[in-house]
Amino acid sequence: MKNLVPFLLCLFLISTLAYSQQSRVYDKLSMESNILNMTRNYAVYLPPGYDESERSYPVLYLLHGAGDDQTGWIQFGEVQHIADRAIEDGSATAMIIIMPDANTGQRGYFNDVNNEWRYEDFFFEEFLPFVEKKYRIKTDKRYRAIAGLSMGGGGSFFYAMHRPDLFSSACPLSASLRNNSFDAFKEGLESNKVDVKSPNTLQAYYDRHQALRQIELNSLEDMKSVRWYFDCGDDDFLYEGNSLVHIAMRQKEVPHEFRVRDGGHTWGYWRSSLPEVLSFVSESFHQR
């Protein structure tokens, strides 16, 4: 009996240590936003060993698509399992993954045309500083990446275009990059009965949210300061918009990866994309 007690204690310590080395996912965390005047939810993936270490980690902001919320990448994207496996086999470095909700109040990652719903301002002025203070996140550009699917793919593209000083890499997946004309943009506002309060601001708003215009207008040096990775299925209804962006970036000689694989606009496709995304952003995090 005397020999059994130390054995059981040792077994308990080993099991406790093993448990503490597991990754953690929390899918209904929240913060208060003054800009949006509401509580905002978000999810986080903490890599194995986070609880026991004192080190700081690089961060990936992973954006969901239309109709999902901050739980989408956890529930359907299997982010915990995929990230654990990538970190374990060495294809990705240990990182924190932050997943905000952009499906509450008004769907989408941008300010509205009247600048009354200011989600993009919330993301950069409140959300990003909040999570990077709450968690042990390295705050240099080289340790910060962004990726997303569909609506979130568009969000990741435009966020990196708008703030290239903040992101070392961007990975739009099946990105919502419809490149409509200015006239079509105005017609869309009219058909949706949007009351535009300052018509003279429409051109600037359009330029900021139209992918080809961003490539045309933005600083070449800024675009080249971000490592780009695009992935879109050959059966995806957003394939054309992604291809046009690829062509425009090639014409501008902006280095980027462009993947076209068999598949459509499905979670199966995005789950198969995620390991490559984690490997790609890890290359930015590493010393080169």
C-alpha positions as CSV (number, residue, x, y, z in Angstrom):
1,M,0.0,0.0,0.0
2,K,2.9,2.4,0.8
3,N,4.4,1.8,-2.6
4,L,1.0,2.4,-4.3
5,V,0.6,6.0,-3.1
6,P,3.7,7.3,-4.8
7,F,2.8,5.4,-7.9
8,L,-0.7,6.9,-8.0
9,L,0.6,10.4,-7.3
10,C,3.1,10.0,-10.2
11,L,0.3,8.8,-12.5
12,F,-1.8,11.8,-11.5
13,L,1.0,14.3,-12.2
14,I,1.7,12.7,-15.6
15,S,-2.0,12.8,-16.6
16,T,-2.3,16.4,-15.3
17,L,0.8,17.4,-17.3
18,A,-0.5,15.7,-20.4
19,Y,-3.8,17.4,-20.1
20,S,-2.2,20.8,-19.7
21,Q,-0.3,20.2,-22.9
22,Q,-3.5,19.9,-24.9
23,S,-4.8,22.7,-27.1
24,R,-7.9,24.7,-25.9
25,V,-10.8,26.1,-27.9
26,Y,-13.3,28.6,-26.4
27,D,-16.1,29.4,-28.8
28,K,-18.3,31.9,-26.9
29,L,-16.1,34.6,-25.4
30,S,-17.2,38.2,-25.6
31,M,-16.1,41.8,-25.3
32,E,-17.9,45.1,-25.2
33,S,-17.7,47.4,-28.2
34,N,-18.3,51.1,-27.9
35,I,-18.1,51.6,-31.6
36,L,-20.9,49.1,-32.3
37,N,-22.6,49.7,-29.0
38,M,-23.1,46.0,-28.2
39,T,-21.5,42.9,-26.9
40,R,-19.4,41.0,-29.6
41,N,-18.6,37.3,-29.5
42,Y,-15.4,35.7,-30.6
43,A,-13.7,32.3,-30.4
44,V,-10.1,31.4,-29.7
45,Y,-7.8,28.4,-30.3
46,L,-4.9,28.2,-27.8
47,P,-2.1,25.9,-28.9
48,P,-0.8,22.9,-26.9
49,G,1.3,24.1,-24.0
50,Y,-0.1,27.6,-23.8
51,D,-1.4,27.2,-20.3
52,E,2.0,26.0,-19.0
53,S,4.3,28.3,-20.9
54,E,5.1,32.0,-20.5
55,R,6.0,32.6,-24.1
56,S,4.2,34.8,-26.6
57,Y,2.8,33.4,-29.8
58,P,2.1,34.5,-33.4
59,V,-1.6,35.0,-34.3
60,L,-3.9,34.1,-37.1
61,Y,-7.2,35.9,-37.5
62,L,-9.5,33.4,-39.1
63,L,-12.7,34.8,-40.6
64,H,-15.9,32.9,-41.2
65,G,-18.3,33.1,-44.1
66,A,-21.8,34.5,-44.5
67,G,-24.4,32.7,-42.4
68,D,-21.8,31.4,-39.9
69,D,-20.5,33.0,-36.8
70,Q,-17.4,32.7,-34.7
71,T,-18.1,29.0,-34.1
72,G,-18.1,28.1,-37.8
73,W,-14.4,27.2,-38.1
74,I,-14.6,25.2,-34.9
75,Q,-17.8,23.3,-35.6
76,F,-17.5,22.8,-39.4
77,G,-13.9,23.7,-40.1
78,E,-12.4,21.3,-37.4
79,V,-9.8,24.0,-36.7
80,Q,-8.7,22.4,-33.4
81,H,-8.0,19.0,-34.9
82,I,-6.3,20.4,-38.0
83,A,-4.1,22.9,-36.1
84,D,-3.1,20.3,-33.5
85,R,-2.0,17.9,-36.2
86,A,-0.1,20.6,-38.2
87,I,1.7,21.7,-35.1
88,E,2.5,18.2,-34.1
89,D,3.9,17.1,-37.4
90,G,5.9,20.4,-37.7
91,S,4.2,21.7,-40.8
92,A,3.0,24.7,-38.8
93,T,4.3,26.6,-35.8
94,A,2.4,26.9,-32.6
95,M,0.0,29.9,-32.9
96,I,-3.1,31.5,-31.4
97,I,-6.1,31.5,-33.7
98,I,-8.7,34.2,-33.2
99,M,-12.1,33.9,-34.8
100,P,-14.5,37.0,-34.5
101,D,-18.2,37.0,-35.1
102,A,-19.4,39.1,-38.1
103,N,-22.9,37.8,-38.3
104,T,-24.6,39.8,-35.5
105,G,-26.2,43.2,-35.8
106,Q,-25.3,43.5,-39.5
107,R,-23.6,40.8,-41.5
108,G,-20.1,41.5,-42.9
109,Y,-16.6,42.8,-42.1
110,F,-16.8,46.4,-43.3
111,N,-18.3,49.8,-42.4
112,D,-21.6,50.5,-44.2
113,V,-21.9,53.1,-46.9
114,N,-23.1,55.7,-44.4
115,N,-20.4,54.9,-41.9
116,E,-23.1,54.2,-39.3
117,W,-22.3,50.5,-38.8
118,R,-18.5,50.5,-38.3
119,Y,-17.4,46.9,-38.1
120,E,-14.0,47.4,-39.8
121,D,-13.3,50.3,-37.3
122,F,-14.4,48.0,-34.5
123,F,-12.0,45.2,-35.7
124,F,-8.9,47.4,-35.9
125,E,-9.6,49.9,-33.1
126,E,-11.2,47.7,-30.5
127,F,-11.1,44.0,-31.2
128,L,-7.5,43.5,-32.3
129,P,-6.0,45.5,-29.4
130,F,-8.4,43.8,-27.0
131,V,-7.4,40.2,-27.9
132,E,-3.7,41.0,-28.3
133,K,-3.7,42.3,-24.8
134,K,-5.8,39.5,-23.3
135,Y,-3.7,36.7,-24.8
136,R,0.1,36.4,-25.1
137,I,0.3,37.5,-28.7
138,K,3.3,38.9,-30.4
139,T,2.3,42.2,-31.8
140,D,4.8,42.8,-34.6
141,K,3.5,42.7,-38.2
142,R,5.6,39.6,-39.0
143,Y,3.8,37.6,-36.3
144,R,0.2,38.5,-37.4
145,A,-1.7,36.8,-40.3
146,I,-5.2,36.8,-41.6
147,A,-7.3,34.3,-43.5
148,G,-10.9,33.5,-44.2
149,L,-13.4,31.8,-46.4
150,S,-16.0,33.3,-48.8
151,M,-17.3,36.5,-47.1
152,G,-14.3,36.1,-44.7
153,G,-12.1,35.5,-47.7
154,G,-13.1,38.9,-48.9
155,G,-12.6,40.3,-45.4
156,S,-9.1,38.9,-45.3
157,F,-8.2,40.3,-48.7
158,F,-9.5,43.8,-48.0
159,Y,-8.2,44.0,-44.4
160,A,-4.7,43.2,-45.7
161,M,-5.1,45.7,-48.5
162,H,-6.4,48.4,-46.1
163,R,-3.8,47.7,-43.4
164,P,-0.7,46.1,-45.0
165,D,1.3,47.5,-42.1
166,L,-0.4,45.0,-39.7
167,F,-0.3,41.6,-41.6
168,S,2.7,39.6,-42.7
169,S,0.5,37.2,-44.8
170,A,-3.1,37.0,-46.0
171,C,-4.9,33.8,-47.2
172,P,-8.3,34.5,-48.9
173,L,-10.1,31.2,-49.5
174,S,-13.0,31.1,-52.1
175,A,-13.0,34.8,-51.5
176,S,-16.0,37.0,-52.1
177,L,-14.3,39.3,-54.6
178,R,-17.1,40.2,-57.0
179,N,-15.7,43.0,-59.3
180,N,-18.9,44.8,-60.3
181,S,-18.8,48.2,-62.0
182,F,-19.5,51.5,-60.2
183,D,-22.8,51.7,-62.0
184,A,-23.8,48.2,-60.9
185,F,-22.7,49.1,-57.4
186,K,-25.0,52.1,-57.3
187,E,-27.9,50.0,-58.8
188,G,-27.4,47.5,-56.1
189,L,-27.8,50.1,-53.4
190,E,-30.9,51.3,-55.0
191,S,-32.4,47.9,-55.4
192,N,-31.7,47.2,-51.7
193,K,-33.3,50.6,-50.9
194,V,-30.2,51.9,-49.1
195,D,-30.6,55.6,-48.3
196,V,-27.2,57.0,-49.2
197,K,-26.8,60.2,-47.1
198,S,-23.6,61.5,-48.8
199,P,-23.6,60.5,-52.5
200,N,-20.3,62.3,-53.0
201,T,-18.6,59.6,-50.9
202,L,-19.8,56.7,-53.0
203,Q,-16.8,56.7,-55.4
204,A,-14.3,56.5,-52.5
205,Y,-16.4,53.8,-50.8
206,Y,-16.6,51.8,-54.0
207,D,-12.8,52.1,-54.6
208,R,-12.1,50.8,-51.1
209,H,-14.3,47.8,-51.5
210,Q,-13.8,46.7,-55.1
211,A,-10.9,44.3,-55.4
212,L,-9.5,45.3,-58.8
213,R,-9.6,49.0,-57.8
214,Q,-7.7,48.2,-54.7
215,I,-4.9,46.5,-56.7
216,E,-4.9,49.5,-59.2
217,L,-4.8,52.2,-56.5
218,N,-2.8,50.8,-53.7
219,S,0.9,51.2,-53.2
220,L,2.9,48.4,-54.9
221,E,5.4,48.4,-52.1
222,D,2.6,47.9,-49.5
223,M,1.0,45.1,-51.5
224,K,4.4,43.4,-51.8
225,S,5.0,43.6,-48.1
226,V,2.2,41.0,-47.6
227,R,2.6,37.4,-48.5
228,W,-0.5,36.3,-50.4
229,Y,-2.1,32.9,-50.8
230,F,-5.3,32.4,-52.7
231,D,-7.3,29.2,-53.0
232,C,-10.5,28.7,-54.9
233,G,-12.2,25.6,-56.3
234,D,-12.7,25.1,-60.0
235,D,-16.5,24.6,-59.4
236,D,-16.9,27.6,-57.1
237,F,-19.3,30.3,-58.2
238,L,-16.7,32.9,-57.0
239,Y,-13.9,31.4,-59.2
240,E,-14.1,34.2,-61.8
241,G,-13.6,37.0,-59.3
242,N,-10.6,35.2,-57.7
243,S,-9.1,34.6,-61.1
244,L,-9.4,38.2,-62.1
245,V,-7.6,39.3,-58.9
246,H,-4.9,36.7,-59.6
247,I,-4.4,38.1,-63.2
248,A,-4.4,41.7,-61.9
249,M,-1.8,40.9,-59.3
250,R,0.4,39.2,-61.9
251,Q,0.2,42.2,-64.1
252,K,1.3,44.4,-61.2
253,E,4.0,41.8,-60.4
254,V,2.8,41.3,-56.9
255,P,4.2,38.0,-55.7
256,H,1.4,35.6,-54.6
257,E,0.3,32.0,-54.6
258,F,-2.8,31.0,-56.5
259,R,-4.3,27.6,-56.1
260,V,-7.2,26.1,-58.1
261,R,-8.2,22.6,-57.0
262,D,-11.1,20.3,-57.7
263,G,-14.1,21.4,-55.6
264,G,-16.8,23.9,-54.9
265,H,-17.9,26.3,-52.2
266,T,-18.0,23.7,-49.4
267,W,-16.6,23.0,-46.0
268,G,-14.9,20.0,-47.3
269,Y,-12.9,22.2,-49.6
270,W,-12.0,24.7,-46.9
271,R,-11.0,21.9,-44.4
272,S,-8.5,20.7,-47.0
273,S,-7.2,24.2,-47.5
274,L,-6.6,24.9,-43.8
275,P,-3.4,22.8,-43.4
276,E,-1.8,24.7,-46.3
277,V,-2.9,28.0,-44.8
278,L,-1.3,27.2,-41.5
279,S,1.9,26.1,-43.2
280,F,2.0,29.2,-45.4
281,V,1.5,31.7,-42.5
282,S,4.0,29.9,-40.4
283,E,6.6,30.6,-43.1
284,S,6.0,34.3,-42.4
285,F,6.3,33.8,-38.7
286,H,9.7,32.2,-39.0
287,Q,13.0,33.9,-39.5
288,R,13.9,33.9,-43.2
